[in-house]
Amino acid sequence: NLQLSYRELAELADVSIGSVSNIMKELEEQNFILKTKLKRVLKNKAALLERWVIAYHDVFRPRLVKKQMSFIKTDLTHTWRNLYLDNEEGVTLWGAEPAAALLTNQLLPEKFSIYTTQSWQNIGQGIGLVPDPNGKVEILQIFWKQNPNNKQTTPPLLVYADLIGSGFGRNVEIAQIILENELQHIR
């Protein structure tokens, strides 16, 4: 997307043209974008990914959390995949550990992240959740435009960031698998 105009980038990211301009300038100043007469080239992708993951967890992700909850039925360790998240009221996707489990088949989720455009009340009612400040289910607001190709999980970049940010060794291992398999263009 680097070759798109600032207007196109702003529309794609759902931000102002001024924000795109500021971000592009900052990326150039910090040596992440090389600008030539003909095109822009992304450099130092691994370092940029690391910075984005840190900023996402420190600044942006806390603003997305809607509610901490628990499943009414306590034993969903093996049956969570059968929960139907979609309905006509909005988009709801698995994130973090359940998304990683779906992408890799190598993780049994202990904590559940659900990203949605719906209210936490609708999600709770739809799949059997109750508010619980110590619950293992977190409901977060979707902040990106939807990709119609994937109907169950958040984008792999977000799954990677959530796993890295969890700090759990098993999640970091799975994040590396996702980086190698789903995000090879970033490496």
ABEGO torsion letter per residue (X at the ends): XAABBAAAAAAAAGBBAAAAAAAAAAAAAAGABBBBAABBBBBGAAAAAAAAAAAAAAAAAAAABABBBBBABABAAAAAAABBABBAAEBBBBBEAAAAAAAAGABBBABBBBBBABBAAAAAAAAGBBBBAABABBBBBBABBBBAABAABBBAAAAAAAAAAAGBAAAAAAAAAAAAAAAAAAX
